[in-house]
Amino acid sequence: MSTAMVEVRSVHKSFGSLDVLRGIDLDVRAGEVTVVLGPSGSGKSTLLRTINHLEKVDSGWITVDGTLVGYRRSGDKLYELRERDVLKQRTRIGFVFQNFNLFPHLTVLDNIVEAPVSALKRPRKDAVAAARKLLARVGLADKADAYPRQLSGGQQQRVAIARALALEPRLLLFDEPTSALDPELVGEVLDVIKDLAAAGTTMIVVTHEIGFAREVADTVVFMDGGVIVEQGPPAAVLDAPQHERTRAFLSKVL
């Protein structure tokens, strides 16, 4: 039995004739932070989207907490789950998008309350109380009644993190959570993610923030051309990379 919370095995994904993922194998242990680095087009975001079945894999499989994501197994075959069953699985896998994806017509508080009430059928009163605690956790207790358009990009992204946490997921996925932000706002979002890491939240973070990877990651994964080129502790991958492609990438971003 694997001790990994997330297992990715021999995952392939193509879009037409473009092979985006070419046989990915990855383990993520509970309570650890895995940071995925790589050039644009290397397959990082697609990998993240397959882990919660926003993208279907062409072959291979993924489990979270020992449960197949998006499929059920019958003998040697995998059959895709019904949409409602996939949605139920996604409540255990939080996803924070690059561009926030907040509902513009809802207040900050209602953005956070929506999923626990509709997906988990929690009493609204309980969901509101939990949402207010989460807003305090991300430093936005005073913004509950604001609308997304009234917030900075960094504040919107912190609301998006609180919204993901509202479902009490077992795993959090971040897809370049700071790339849409002005440089001076990056730190406030990374600080929230660092706090989550310190609290033992299991996370996979796709990012270009090398300093963050060095400080927070348990494992750094470098992808290029749809494959994992190199992975290991930050000190190994960032300070003493073994592969020429990793060295070339880091020489441009460090």
Disulfide bonds with the S-S distance in Angstrom:
none
